[in-house]
């Protein structure tokens, strides 16, 4: 049994929640976990964890924590890999959870080639430092092997849905659509409304679940023109989400074609499937678009189309989720990975 230090720098609750899914997998493989938690993280992020916890607020604190022996160090960013290796002086093997394409994301936000170049160099250095990497999709693994000549040990573990065990026997609302998430440009909310407007009928229903309610209402009035059979609300208690999602037939996951989406593993996709929802999506996330088409559990649309036809609802989404994203399979992936 290995002793694994998991360093938590991320302050985003969603990232912390996804991170814990990996921590649970490693623990269920029989390894002892010690969470090393930044003091900047809200205490409630890890309040329900039963793992050993240590806290740090400085480089000195981290150095003292690493006086303990660890067989592995698991962390969430190439930036932290380099910081822990070169600044803190960590000696144990490092495992990196790679969640996206940092250089491309940086350029998308800042439009700086120099900044993107620096991040790319940092990532390349980190890849040389780590013992292995956990990618979130097979397309991501292929991309990094081609772009960075990455040749270390790796596994692919997508962002699994925490609603996988939920019973989806709830009766569906006929001709119902749902969108859940934020309204950032990259989430293509405007395009989602345009598609819904094209397929909308007198008896169709759209629920928009977002914390940005006022902005969503403005968008609906601007793009669709009215709010007939459209409900907009937020859910802050995540335990309610599976029961709500399970009422709908179709869920939107619209993205534009770019490398950021190409290598991604949107948790929304698996949340929809785990709640028995068919997915309306673009081909921007090719690995998931292929699943939708192969198993007939939704519709892959083209944003350049002038009109849209949505495939008939299939009740197989939950079945497909259970078959392709069984937690036991990824548990075995981690077992073999940590035995290297």
SEVEXRO-965768 format. One record per residue (C-alpha): residue in one letter; residue number from 1; x, y, z. Coordinates in Angstrom, 1 decimal. Layout:
N
<A NUM <X Y Z>>
...
// end
This chain:
340
<X 1 <0.0 0.0 0.0>>
<X 2 <1.4 3.4 -1.1>>
<X 3 <1.2 6.6 0.8>>
<X 4 <0.0 9.4 -1.5>>
<X 5 <0.1 13.1 -0.9>>
<X 6 <-2.6 15.0 -2.8>>
<X 7 <-1.8 18.7 -3.0>>
<X 8 <-4.8 20.9 -3.2>>
<X 9 <-4.1 24.4 -4.5>>
<X 10 <-7.3 24.9 -6.5>>
<X 11 <-9.9 27.2 -4.9>>
<X 12 <-12.6 26.5 -7.4>>
<X 13 <-15.3 24.3 -5.7>>
<X 14 <-16.0 22.4 -8.9>>
<X 15 <-12.3 21.5 -9.4>>
<X 16 <-12.0 20.4 -5.8>>
<X 17 <-15.1 18.2 -6.2>>
<X 18 <-13.8 16.6 -9.4>>
<X 19 <-10.4 16.1 -7.7>>
<X 20 <-12.0 14.2 -4.9>>
<X 21 <-13.4 11.6 -7.4>>
<X 22 <-9.8 10.8 -8.2>>
<X 23 <-8.8 10.7 -4.6>>
<X 24 <-11.6 8.3 -3.8>>
<X 25 <-10.5 6.0 -6.7>>
<X 26 <-6.9 5.9 -5.3>>
<X 27 <-8.1 5.3 -1.8>>
<X 28 <-10.4 2.5 -3.0>>
<X 29 <-7.3 0.9 -4.6>>
<X 30 <-6.0 0.5 -1.1>>
<X 31 <-3.6 3.5 -0.9>>
<X 32 <-3.3 5.8 2.1>>
<X 33 <-4.2 9.4 1.2>>
<X 34 <-3.0 12.6 2.9>>
<X 35 <-4.7 15.8 1.6>>
<X 36 <-2.3 18.8 1.8>>
<X 37 <-4.7 21.7 1.6>>
<X 38 <-4.0 25.3 0.9>>
<X 39 <-5.3 27.8 3.5>>
<X 40 <-6.9 29.7 0.6>>
<X 41 <-9.4 27.0 -0.1>>
<X 42 <-12.8 27.3 1.6>>
<X 43 <-13.0 24.9 4.5>>
<X 44 <-16.3 23.3 3.4>>
<X 45 <-14.7 22.0 0.2>>
<X 46 <-13.2 19.0 2.1>>
<X 47 <-15.4 19.0 5.2>>
<X 48 <-16.9 15.6 4.4>>
<X 49 <-13.6 13.9 3.6>>
<X 50 <-12.4 11.2 6.0>>
<X 51 <-8.8 11.4 4.7>>
<X 52 <-5.9 12.6 6.8>>
<X 53 <-5.6 16.4 6.2>>
<X 54 <-2.7 18.8 6.6>>
<X 55 <-2.8 22.5 5.8>>
<X 56 <-0.3 25.0 4.4>>
<X 57 <-0.1 28.7 3.7>>
<X 58 <3.5 29.1 2.6>>
<X 59 <6.4 27.4 0.9>>
<X 60 <8.0 26.7 4.3>>
<X 61 <4.8 24.9 5.4>>
<X 62 <4.9 22.7 2.4>>
<X 63 <8.6 21.9 2.8>>
<X 64 <7.9 20.8 6.4>>
<X 65 <5.0 18.6 5.3>>
<X 66 <7.2 16.9 2.8>>
<X 67 <9.6 15.9 5.5>>
<X 68 <7.1 13.0 5.8>>
<X 69 <7.7 10.1 3.4>>
<X 70 <5.3 9.8 0.5>>
<X 71 <5.4 7.2 -2.3>>
<X 72 <3.6 9.6 -4.7>>
<X 73 <2.5 13.1 -5.0>>
<X 74 <-0.7 13.8 -7.0>>
<X 75 <-1.5 17.4 -8.1>>
<X 76 <-3.7 19.3 -10.5>>
<X 77 <-1.5 21.5 -12.7>>
<X 78 <1.8 21.7 -14.5>>
<X 79 <2.4 25.0 -12.7>>
<X 80 <2.2 23.2 -9.4>>
<X 81 <4.4 20.3 -10.6>>
<X 82 <7.2 22.8 -11.4>>
<X 83 <6.7 24.7 -8.2>>
<X 84 <6.8 21.6 -6.1>>
<X 85 <9.8 20.2 -7.9>>
<X 86 <12.0 23.2 -8.2>>
<X 87 <10.9 25.6 -5.4>>
<X 88 <9.7 23.2 -2.7>>
<X 89 <12.2 20.5 -3.6>>
<X 90 <9.8 17.5 -3.6>>
<X 91 <11.7 14.3 -4.2>>
<X 92 <9.0 11.7 -4.5>>
<X 93 <7.4 10.7 -7.9>>
<X 94 <4.7 13.1 -9.1>>
<X 95 <1.5 12.3 -10.8>>
<X 96 <-0.2 15.0 -12.8>>
<X 97 <-4.0 15.4 -13.4>>
<X 98 <-4.1 17.2 -16.8>>
<X 99 <-7.4 18.8 -17.3>>
<X 100 <-7.1 20.9 -20.4>>
<X 101 <-4.8 22.6 -22.9>>
<X 102 <-3.3 25.5 -20.9>>
<X 103 <-1.6 27.3 -23.8>>
<X 104 <-4.7 27.4 -25.9>>
<X 105 <-6.9 28.4 -23.0>>
<X 106 <-4.5 31.2 -22.2>>
<X 107 <-4.5 32.5 -25.8>>
<X 108 <-8.3 32.3 -25.9>>
<X 109 <-8.6 34.6 -22.8>>
<X 110 <-5.6 36.9 -23.3>>
<X 111 <-4.7 36.8 -27.0>>
<X 112 <-1.0 36.8 -26.1>>
<X 113 <1.3 34.5 -28.1>>
<X 114 <4.1 35.1 -25.7>>
<X 115 <2.1 34.2 -22.7>>
<X 116 <0.9 31.1 -24.5>>
<X 117 <4.5 30.2 -25.4>>
<X 118 <5.6 30.5 -21.8>>
<X 119 <2.8 28.2 -20.6>>
<X 120 <3.7 25.7 -23.3>>
<X 121 <7.3 25.6 -22.1>>
<X 122 <6.2 25.2 -18.5>>
<X 123 <4.0 22.3 -19.5>>
<X 124 <6.8 20.6 -21.5>>
<X 125 <9.1 20.9 -18.5>>
<X 126 <6.4 19.4 -16.2>>
<X 127 <5.9 16.5 -18.5>>
<X 128 <9.6 15.7 -18.2>>
<X 129 <9.4 15.9 -14.4>>
<X 130 <6.4 13.7 -13.7>>
<X 131 <6.2 9.9 -13.4>>
<X 132 <2.8 9.7 -15.0>>
<X 133 <-0.3 11.7 -16.1>>
<X 134 <-4.0 11.3 -15.8>>
<X 135 <-5.7 12.6 -18.9>>
<X 136 <-9.5 13.3 -19.1>>
<X 137 <-10.0 12.0 -22.6>>
<X 138 <-8.4 9.7 -25.2>>
<X 139 <-8.3 12.7 -27.7>>
<X 140 <-6.3 14.6 -25.1>>
<X 141 <-3.8 11.8 -24.6>>
<X 142 <-3.3 11.6 -28.4>>
<X 143 <-3.0 15.3 -28.7>>
<X 144 <-0.3 15.6 -26.0>>
<X 145 <1.6 12.6 -27.4>>
<X 146 <1.7 14.3 -30.8>>
<X 147 <2.4 17.9 -29.7>>
<X 148 <4.8 17.2 -26.8>>
<X 149 <6.2 13.8 -27.7>>
<X 150 <4.8 12.7 -24.4>>
<X 151 <5.9 9.1 -23.7>>
<X 152 <5.4 8.6 -19.9>>
<X 153 <2.9 6.3 -18.3>>
<X 154 <-0.7 7.6 -18.4>>
<X 155 <-4.3 6.6 -17.9>>
<X 156 <-7.5 8.2 -19.2>>
<X 157 <-10.2 9.0 -16.5>>
<X 158 <-13.0 11.3 -17.6>>
<X 159 <-14.9 13.6 -15.3>>
<X 160 <-17.4 11.0 -14.0>>
<X 161 <-20.8 12.0 -12.9>>
<X 162 <-21.5 12.1 -9.2>>
<X 163 <-25.1 11.2 -10.2>>
<X 164 <-24.2 7.8 -11.6>>
<X 165 <-26.0 5.8 -8.9>>
<X 166 <-29.2 7.9 -9.1>>
<X 167 <-32.4 6.0 -10.0>>
<X 168 <-33.7 7.5 -13.2>>
<X 169 <-37.3 6.0 -13.1>>
<X 170 <-38.8 9.5 -12.9>>
<X 171 <-41.3 10.1 -15.6>>
<X 172 <-40.1 12.4 -18.4>>
<X 173 <-41.8 15.6 -19.5>>
<X 174 <-42.7 15.1 -23.2>>
<X 175 <-40.8 17.2 -25.7>>
<X 176 <-38.7 18.7 -22.9>>
<X 177 <-35.3 20.4 -23.1>>
<X 178 <-32.8 21.5 -20.4>>
<X 179 <-29.7 23.7 -20.3>>
<X 180 <-27.6 23.6 -17.1>>
<X 181 <-24.5 25.7 -16.5>>
<X 182 <-23.1 29.2 -16.7>>
<X 183 <-23.5 31.8 -19.5>>
<X 184 <-19.8 32.3 -20.4>>
<X 185 <-19.2 32.8 -24.1>>
<X 186 <-17.4 29.4 -24.4>>
<X 187 <-20.5 27.6 -23.2>>
<X 188 <-22.4 28.9 -26.3>>
<X 189 <-25.6 29.9 -24.5>>
<X 190 <-26.7 32.2 -27.4>>
<X 191 <-26.2 29.4 -29.9>>
<X 192 <-28.1 27.0 -27.6>>
<X 193 <-31.1 29.4 -27.6>>
<X 194 <-30.9 29.7 -31.4>>
<X 195 <-31.1 25.9 -31.8>>
<X 196 <-34.0 25.7 -29.4>>
<X 197 <-35.8 28.5 -31.2>>
<X 198 <-35.5 26.4 -34.4>>
<X 199 <-36.9 23.2 -32.9>>
<X 200 <-39.4 24.8 -30.6>>
<X 201 <-43.1 23.8 -30.9>>
<X 202 <-46.3 24.8 -29.1>>
<X 203 <-45.9 22.0 -26.6>>
<X 204 <-42.1 22.0 -26.0>>
<X 205 <-40.6 23.0 -22.7>>
<X 206 <-37.2 24.5 -21.9>>
<X 207 <-35.7 24.7 -18.4>>
<X 208 <-32.6 26.9 -18.0>>
<X 209 <-30.8 26.1 -14.8>>
<X 210 <-28.2 28.8 -14.1>>
<X 211 <-27.1 31.1 -11.3>>
<X 212 <-27.1 34.0 -13.7>>
<X 213 <-30.9 34.2 -13.9>>
<X 214 <-31.3 37.9 -14.9>>
<X 215 <-28.8 37.6 -17.7>>
<X 216 <-30.5 34.4 -18.9>>
<X 217 <-33.9 36.1 -19.0>>
<X 218 <-32.4 39.0 -21.1>>
<X 219 <-30.9 36.5 -23.5>>
<X 220 <-34.2 34.6 -23.9>>
<X 221 <-36.2 37.8 -24.6>>
<X 222 <-33.6 39.0 -27.1>>
<X 223 <-33.1 35.7 -29.0>>
<X 224 <-36.3 33.8 -28.6>>
<X 225 <-38.7 36.7 -28.1>>
<X 226 <-40.8 35.4 -25.3>>
<X 227 <-40.7 33.1 -22.3>>
<X 228 <-43.6 30.8 -23.2>>
<X 229 <-43.0 27.4 -21.6>>
<X 230 <-39.5 28.5 -20.6>>
<X 231 <-38.5 28.4 -16.9>>
<X 232 <-35.2 29.9 -15.6>>
<X 233 <-34.0 29.2 -12.1>>
<X 234 <-30.9 28.3 -10.1>>
<X 235 <-30.0 25.3 -8.0>>
<X 236 <-27.4 25.7 -5.3>>
<X 237 <-28.0 22.4 -3.6>>
<X 238 <-26.3 19.9 -6.0>>
<X 239 <-28.1 16.9 -4.4>>
<X 240 <-31.3 18.2 -6.1>>
<X 241 <-29.8 18.2 -9.6>>
<X 242 <-30.2 14.6 -10.6>>
<X 243 <-33.9 14.5 -9.7>>
<X 244 <-34.5 17.7 -11.7>>
<X 245 <-32.4 16.6 -14.7>>
<X 246 <-34.1 13.3 -14.9>>
<X 247 <-37.4 14.9 -15.8>>
<X 248 <-36.1 16.0 -19.2>>
<X 249 <-35.6 14.3 -22.5>>
<X 250 <-33.0 16.4 -24.1>>
<X 251 <-30.0 18.4 -22.7>>
<X 252 <-27.9 21.0 -24.6>>
<X 253 <-24.1 20.8 -24.7>>
<X 254 <-23.1 23.2 -27.5>>
<X 255 <-19.4 24.1 -28.1>>
<X 256 <-17.4 25.6 -30.9>>
<X 257 <-14.6 23.8 -32.7>>
<X 258 <-11.3 24.6 -31.0>>
<X 259 <-8.5 22.7 -29.4>>
<X 260 <-9.7 23.5 -25.9>>
<X 261 <-13.0 21.6 -26.5>>
<X 262 <-11.3 19.0 -28.6>>
<X 263 <-9.3 17.7 -25.6>>
<X 264 <-12.0 18.2 -23.0>>
<X 265 <-14.2 16.0 -21.0>>
<X 266 <-17.3 18.1 -20.1>>
<X 267 <-18.8 16.9 -16.9>>
<X 268 <-22.2 18.1 -18.2>>
<X 269 <-22.2 15.3 -20.8>>
<X 270 <-21.9 12.5 -18.3>>
<X 271 <-24.3 14.2 -15.9>>
<X 272 <-26.9 14.2 -18.7>>
<X 273 <-26.3 10.6 -19.5>>
<X 274 <-26.4 9.5 -15.9>>
<X 275 <-29.8 11.1 -15.5>>
<X 276 <-31.2 9.5 -18.7>>
<X 277 <-31.1 12.6 -20.8>>
<X 278 <-30.3 12.6 -24.5>>
<X 279 <-27.6 15.1 -25.5>>
<X 280 <-27.9 17.7 -28.2>>
<X 281 <-24.3 18.7 -29.0>>
<X 282 <-21.8 19.7 -31.6>>
<X 283 <-18.9 17.6 -32.8>>
<X 284 <-16.4 19.9 -31.0>>
<X 285 <-15.9 17.2 -28.4>>
<X 286 <-15.4 14.3 -30.9>>
<X 287 <-15.1 11.5 -28.4>>
<X 288 <-18.5 12.2 -26.9>>
<X 289 <-20.1 13.1 -30.2>>
<X 290 <-19.1 9.7 -31.5>>
<X 291 <-20.9 8.1 -28.5>>
<X 292 <-24.1 10.1 -29.2>>
<X 293 <-24.2 9.0 -32.8>>
<X 294 <-23.1 5.4 -32.3>>
<X 295 <-25.6 4.7 -29.5>>
<X 296 <-28.4 6.9 -30.8>>
<X 297 <-28.7 8.8 -27.5>>
<X 298 <-29.1 12.3 -28.9>>
<X 299 <-28.3 14.5 -31.8>>
<X 300 <-25.0 16.0 -33.1>>
<X 301 <-25.7 19.4 -34.7>>
<X 302 <-23.8 21.7 -37.0>>
<X 303 <-23.8 25.4 -35.8>>
<X 304 <-23.7 26.5 -39.5>>
<X 305 <-27.1 24.9 -40.2>>
<X 306 <-30.1 27.2 -40.8>>
<X 307 <-32.5 24.7 -39.2>>
<X 308 <-32.3 21.7 -37.0>>
<X 309 <-34.0 18.3 -36.6>>
<X 310 <-33.7 16.5 -33.3>>
<X 311 <-33.6 12.7 -33.2>>
<X 312 <-36.4 10.9 -31.5>>
<X 313 <-35.8 10.4 -27.8>>
<X 314 <-34.1 7.2 -26.7>>
<X 315 <-34.3 5.8 -23.2>>
<X 316 <-30.8 4.2 -23.4>>
<X 317 <-28.7 7.1 -22.1>>
<X 318 <-28.4 5.8 -18.6>>
<X 319 <-27.7 2.3 -19.9>>
<X 320 <-24.9 3.7 -22.1>>
<X 321 <-23.5 5.6 -19.1>>
<X 322 <-23.4 2.5 -17.0>>
<X 323 <-21.7 0.5 -19.8>>
<X 324 <-19.0 3.0 -20.9>>
<X 325 <-18.3 4.9 -17.7>>
<X 326 <-18.5 2.2 -15.0>>
<X 327 <-16.5 3.3 -12.0>>
<X 328 <-15.0 -0.2 -11.5>>
<X 329 <-13.2 0.1 -14.9>>
<X 330 <-11.5 3.3 -13.9>>
<X 331 <-10.7 1.8 -10.5>>
<X 332 <-8.7 -0.9 -12.3>>
<X 333 <-7.0 1.8 -14.4>>
<X 334 <-5.8 3.4 -11.3>>
<X 335 <-4.7 0.1 -9.7>>
<X 336 <-2.5 -0.7 -12.7>>
<X 337 <-1.2 2.8 -13.0>>
<X 338 <-0.1 3.0 -9.3>>
<X 339 <1.5 -0.4 -9.6>>
<X 340 <4.0 0.7 -12.2>>
// end
